[in-house]
Amino acid sequence: MTTDIVEVNNFIVLIEQSNADQPIVQTCAIDGDAVGFAFYGSGEVKLEIKHQNQTKIVTNTKGIAISFFGNSKVEFSHKIGPNRPLQSVSIFSKLNNLHILPQEEQEIFSDFLPELLNPIADFVEGPRFYMTPYMQNAVHKIMTTTYKGNTRQMFLKSQVNELLSHFFAFLASDKKESISNEDKGKLFKAKEIMESNISSPPSLSELSKLIGLNNSKLKKNFKELFGIPVFKFLQEERLNRAYEMLSNTGENVQEVAWHVGYDSLSSFSNAFRQKFGVRPNEIKQQFFLNKS
């Protein structure tokens, strides 16, 4: 379990990753009155909230965005599920810090989160929904950036602002979505299945049966939810995984191509160059230069 804590515009940002084979339980408390947001890029977290002799359990899974108010009387316990890599971004702000934001930003918080800014209990739940493709992309960029030092701080500042902007933009929309929450859960399951089987993914028909959606709904709603067709997503995931392997492991280009599901080395090389602007052997050469 790794937790990276950064401060952005008086917000405290926790960037958490875990890939443990055993459950992880963490307890924490909030120092004073605060508004919080959490965005789950992957994994499953069972959140136990204790306040005023009450216990509430909320399960947050891949793709969920949540918001809440809490104070020092609330105890949070996180149980992180095993063998389900966790990637989450949590953003916290003390209530009094919101008063020093620019006036237009204060108005956004007060317009869309009045129940959190004027709480009637020690813990108050705010809006909770599946992330839009824009939010998912912002989380992905936060989790995968390789920037260091001041450059990383600048980048994270921009992405946290982007993430919150998309969150409030969703609340400002009419939110009349054509995809039910039940179907969204199935679509995230489909995405997870493909991510876990990139070298030998199921066919579209097999995937439909595995998640309980027919072919047409799977194709149409997957693109609507994630902003990309099913097998275009698979290709992107294969190439991203290949880039990581070439940059961080000793496997050669042919081995990496096989690992991500390409039988033809030339097809792999051409697709890789089209996406990243360089050939895979150039990334591998850079890996060995860095090692020497």
C-alpha atoms as one frame of an Amber mdcrd trajectory, in Angstrom:
protein
   0.000   0.000   0.000   1.454   3.349  -1.006  -0.025   6.733  -0.167   1.277
   9.931  -1.712   0.115  13.094   0.089   0.342  16.458  -1.638  -1.133  19.898
  -0.979  -2.838  21.679  -3.860  -4.560  25.060  -3.420  -5.069  24.394   0.318
  -6.622  21.021  -0.535  -4.984  17.881   0.838  -4.780  15.218  -1.883  -4.188
  11.533  -1.138  -3.091   9.370  -4.057  -3.352   5.731  -2.990  -2.322   2.495
  -4.692  -2.386  -1.086  -3.471  -2.015  -4.531  -5.010  -1.948  -6.742  -1.912
  -3.035 -10.368  -1.832  -4.538  -9.895   1.642  -7.198  -7.429   2.848  -5.819
  -4.141   4.206  -7.647  -2.284   6.975  -6.855   1.355   7.729  -8.487   3.702
  10.219  -8.380   7.476  10.053 -10.086  10.554  11.395 -10.669  14.080  10.110
  -9.052  16.989  11.917 -11.909  19.483  12.110 -14.800  20.244   9.754 -13.963
  19.172   6.205 -15.463  18.397   2.817 -14.062  15.358   1.034 -14.170  13.812
  -2.426 -12.932  10.375  -3.465 -12.492   8.999  -6.981 -11.886   5.267  -7.423
  -9.984   4.420 -10.595  -9.868   0.728  -9.655 -10.227  -1.679  -6.757 -12.850
  -2.151  -4.072 -13.000  -0.405  -0.699 -15.510  -1.097   2.058 -15.813   2.152
   4.002 -17.074   1.900   7.590 -18.190   5.219   9.082 -18.817   5.539  12.824
 -20.465   8.604  14.357 -23.061   9.343  17.049 -23.228   5.643  18.043 -24.083
   4.731  14.475 -22.168   2.661  11.943 -22.661   3.021   8.217 -20.975   0.808
   5.617 -20.513   1.997   2.035 -18.838  -0.105  -0.648 -16.945   1.914  -3.243
 -15.813   0.143  -6.379 -14.046   0.963  -9.619 -15.484   4.034 -11.315 -17.304
   5.533  -8.318 -17.009   9.182  -7.281 -18.233  10.208  -3.813 -18.447  13.370
  -1.705 -19.126  13.943   1.978 -18.784  16.178   5.022 -17.099  14.886   8.182
 -15.632  16.238  11.380 -13.351  15.094  14.189 -16.162  13.066  15.813 -16.241
  10.677  12.843 -14.029   7.591  12.572 -13.391   6.103   9.156 -12.216   2.533
   8.577 -11.178   1.412   5.094 -11.082  -2.267   4.194  -9.293  -2.656   0.874
 -10.170  -5.844  -0.973  -7.363  -8.281  -1.898  -6.188  -9.069  -5.429  -8.005
  -6.057  -6.844  -5.437  -3.317  -7.511  -6.561  -0.098  -5.862  -6.108   3.305
  -7.441  -7.881   6.178  -5.732  -7.613   9.951  -5.484  -9.080  11.638  -2.398
  -9.363  15.410  -1.992 -10.052  17.133   1.336 -10.619  20.751   2.274 -11.350
  22.314   5.645 -14.584  24.294   5.480 -12.822  27.522   6.459 -10.391  27.068
   3.547 -13.290  27.222   1.100 -13.928  30.812   2.203 -10.571  31.936   0.805
 -11.241  30.555  -2.671 -12.031  33.047  -5.444 -15.646  34.205  -5.221 -16.762
  32.307  -8.326 -15.327  29.041  -6.951 -17.019  29.609  -3.580 -20.304  29.967
  -5.448 -19.794  26.631  -7.200 -19.362  24.827  -3.875 -22.315  26.601  -2.252
 -24.599  26.062  -5.278 -23.947  22.346  -5.724 -22.978  21.110  -2.245 -25.142
  23.119   0.185 -25.781  20.057   2.372 -22.024  19.634   2.893 -21.247  23.292
   3.528 -24.118  23.592   6.018 -24.104  20.152   7.656 -26.746  19.081  10.156
 -24.759  16.066  11.451 -21.174  14.981  12.101 -21.212  13.028   8.830 -23.238
  13.959   5.757 -23.184  12.170   2.410 -23.065  14.263  -0.744 -23.534  13.260
  -4.384 -22.290   9.775  -5.349 -22.219   8.530  -8.939 -20.178   6.784 -11.609
 -17.434   8.940 -13.064 -17.749  10.341 -16.559 -15.027   9.504 -19.116 -13.473
  12.917 -18.409 -13.145  12.148 -14.683 -11.776   8.679 -15.412  -9.147  10.186
 -17.701  -8.098  12.766 -15.081  -7.695  10.023 -12.455  -5.678   7.927 -14.897
  -3.325  10.835 -15.613  -2.812  11.463 -11.895  -2.026   7.796 -11.244   0.384
   7.366 -14.168   2.348  10.621 -14.287   6.127  10.254 -14.145   6.840  13.934
 -13.485   9.022  14.765 -10.502   9.478  17.662  -8.086   7.980  21.045  -8.923
   6.857  19.880 -12.357   4.833  17.093 -10.746   3.293  19.560  -8.284   2.250
  21.811 -11.156   0.801  18.868 -13.058  -1.144  17.531 -10.055  -2.548  20.994
  -9.391  -3.940  21.122 -12.924  -5.378  17.602 -12.733  -7.031  18.086  -9.339
  -8.667  21.257 -10.664  -9.721  19.344 -13.782 -11.154  16.494 -11.707 -13.205
  18.823  -9.514 -14.329  20.810 -12.571 -15.691  17.639 -14.190 -17.343  16.658
 -10.889 -19.221  19.961 -10.674 -19.957  19.985 -14.406 -21.732  16.660 -13.945
 -23.781  18.075 -11.059 -24.655  21.086 -13.218 -25.942  18.875 -16.031 -29.483
  17.505 -16.069 -27.979  14.071 -15.273 -30.656  12.329 -17.351 -28.473   9.420
 -18.285 -29.565   6.584 -20.505 -27.413   4.017 -18.655 -28.686   2.663 -15.350
 -26.333   2.262 -12.393 -26.826  -1.509 -12.631 -25.656  -1.518 -16.256 -22.755
   0.802 -15.414 -21.574  -1.741 -12.874 -21.691  -4.427 -15.576 -19.726  -2.230
 -17.984 -16.998  -1.603 -15.424 -16.886  -5.369 -14.924 -16.399  -5.792 -18.688
 -13.542  -3.282 -18.600 -11.950  -5.147 -15.705 -12.235  -8.503 -17.515 -10.445
  -7.114 -20.563  -7.738  -5.477 -18.455  -7.086  -8.836 -16.790  -7.042 -10.803
 -20.055  -5.365  -8.543 -22.602  -3.369 -11.362 -24.241  -6.419 -13.594 -24.776
  -9.587 -11.536 -24.259 -13.078 -13.016 -24.594 -15.027 -12.386 -27.764 -17.752
  -9.783 -27.697 -20.391 -12.516 -27.362 -18.482 -14.162 -24.519 -18.015 -10.831
 -22.785 -21.738 -10.099 -23.108 -22.584 -13.395 -21.404 -20.027 -12.845 -18.641
 -21.505  -9.502 -17.617 -25.163 -10.111 -18.479 -25.658  -7.497 -21.213 -26.557
  -8.160 -24.830 -24.058  -7.332 -27.604 -25.712  -4.148 -28.801 -26.047  -2.621
 -25.314 -22.476  -3.614 -24.510 -21.081  -1.896 -27.613 -23.283   1.204 -27.435
 -23.104   1.808 -23.690 -19.411   0.962 -23.331 -18.551   3.709 -25.809 -20.937
   6.147 -24.111 -19.551   5.447 -20.630 -15.835   5.241 -21.431 -15.657   7.381
 -24.551 -14.091   4.602 -26.642 -15.346   1.430 -28.415 -14.782  -1.926 -26.697
 -11.942  -3.262 -28.812 -10.346   0.145 -29.335 -10.083   0.220 -25.541  -8.467
  -3.217 -25.634  -5.889  -2.063 -28.188  -5.074   1.038 -26.133  -4.714  -1.063
 -22.982  -2.392  -3.501 -24.773  -0.134  -0.738 -26.040  -0.054   1.095 -22.702
   0.850  -2.156 -20.944   3.550  -2.817 -23.547   5.049   0.632 -23.002   5.218
  -0.008 -19.241   6.865  -3.403 -19.741   9.425  -2.109 -22.222  10.271   0.763
 -19.882  10.508  -1.251 -16.677  11.373  -4.907 -17.371  14.136  -6.878 -19.043
  11.791  -8.611 -21.509  12.640  -8.095 -25.170  10.286  -6.609 -27.769   9.076
  -9.988 -29.070   8.286 -11.230 -25.559   6.384  -8.042 -24.741   4.391  -8.283
 -27.995   3.362 -11.848 -27.140   2.547 -10.895 -23.556   0.042  -8.232 -24.635
  -1.561 -10.400 -27.313   0.195  -9.570 -30.602   1.203 -12.551 -32.762   2.793
 -10.358 -35.421   5.837  -8.346 -34.369   5.455  -5.977 -37.328   1.785  -5.272
 -36.480   2.771  -4.595 -32.876   5.632  -2.300 -33.886   3.467  -0.324 -36.318
   0.605   0.098 -33.823   3.082   1.112 -31.103   4.745   3.704 -33.332   1.381
   5.104 -34.419   0.352   5.618 -30.782   3.612   6.760 -29.169   5.589   8.178
 -32.097   8.540   5.822 -31.499   9.201   2.163 -32.181   9.199  -0.303 -29.274
  12.909  -1.127 -29.722  13.735   2.564 -29.066  11.985   2.358 -25.689  13.851
  -0.859 -24.928  17.186   0.745 -25.857  16.415   3.613 -23.474  15.705   1.080
 -20.706  19.171  -0.483 -21.116  20.830   2.951 -21.266  19.181   3.871 -17.975
  20.381   0.610 -16.446  24.009   1.102 -17.539
